[in-house]
Amino acid sequence: MRRFPWATPILLGVLLGGLGWATAVHADPPRPAKQRLLDRVCNLIEAHADQNGLPKDFFARLIWKESRFDPNAVSPVGAEGI
């Protein structure tokens, strides 16, 4: 007969709760919306540069020169930004 039959469930709960806390403490913080947008734009530039046989750096500089990465940019002749 065990001396403290209630000890096992309590100890197990404390250990599992501690593991959950430790995981939450060391998890990556959520990224702000601006950072997610920048990551998405970088991924799109890389993918489309590869698809079209362009160097990634060249393609990124071209977009910067044309529109400063502003999706609302419109040139005097009607060309739109990214």
C-alpha positions as CSV (number, residue, x, y, z in Angstrom):
1,M,0.0,0.0,0.0
2,R,1.3,3.4,-1.0
3,R,1.8,6.0,1.7
4,F,0.6,9.0,-0.3
5,P,-1.7,7.9,-3.1
6,W,-2.5,11.5,-4.0
7,A,1.1,12.5,-4.5
8,T,1.6,11.0,-8.0
9,P,-1.2,12.9,-9.8
10,I,-0.1,16.2,-8.1
11,L,3.5,15.7,-9.0
12,L,2.7,14.8,-12.5
13,G,0.5,17.9,-12.8
14,V,3.3,20.1,-11.5
15,L,5.9,18.6,-13.9
16,L,3.6,18.9,-16.9
17,G,2.6,22.4,-16.0
18,G,6.3,23.4,-15.6
19,L,7.1,22.0,-19.0
20,G,4.3,24.0,-20.6
21,W,5.6,27.2,-18.9
22,A,9.1,26.5,-20.0
23,T,8.0,26.0,-23.6
24,A,6.0,29.2,-23.6
25,V,8.9,31.2,-22.1
26,H,11.3,30.0,-24.8
27,A,8.9,30.3,-27.8
28,D,9.6,32.8,-30.4
29,P,7.5,36.0,-29.9
30,P,4.9,36.7,-32.6
31,R,6.3,38.9,-35.4
32,P,4.7,42.2,-36.0
33,A,2.7,42.6,-39.2
34,K,5.3,44.9,-40.8
35,Q,8.0,42.2,-40.4
36,R,5.7,39.6,-41.9
37,L,5.0,41.8,-44.9
38,L,8.7,42.5,-45.4
39,D,9.4,38.7,-45.2
40,R,6.7,38.0,-47.7
41,V,8.0,40.7,-50.2
42,C,11.5,39.3,-49.9
43,N,10.3,35.8,-50.6
44,L,8.3,37.0,-53.6
45,I,11.2,38.9,-55.0
46,E,13.4,35.8,-54.6
47,A,10.8,33.5,-56.2
48,H,10.1,35.7,-59.2
49,A,13.8,36.5,-59.8
50,D,14.5,32.8,-59.9
51,Q,11.5,32.1,-62.2
52,N,12.7,34.8,-64.6
53,G,16.4,34.0,-64.5
54,L,17.3,37.3,-62.8
55,P,19.8,37.9,-60.0
56,K,17.9,38.5,-56.8
57,D,19.9,41.5,-55.8
58,F,19.4,43.1,-59.2
59,F,15.6,42.5,-59.2
60,A,15.3,44.0,-55.6
61,R,17.3,47.1,-56.6
62,L,15.2,47.5,-59.7
63,I,12.0,47.5,-57.7
64,W,13.5,49.9,-55.2
65,K,14.6,52.3,-58.0
66,E,11.2,52.1,-59.7
67,S,8.8,52.4,-56.8
68,R,10.7,52.4,-53.4
69,F,8.6,49.2,-52.7
70,D,5.5,51.4,-52.5
71,P,2.5,49.4,-53.8
72,N,0.6,52.7,-54.3
73,A,3.3,54.3,-56.4
74,V,2.3,55.4,-60.0
75,S,4.7,56.8,-62.5
76,P,3.8,59.8,-64.7
77,V,3.0,57.4,-67.5
78,G,0.9,55.1,-65.4
79,A,3.3,52.3,-64.3
80,E,2.4,51.0,-60.9
81,G,4.6,50.0,-58.0
82,I,5.0,46.6,-56.6
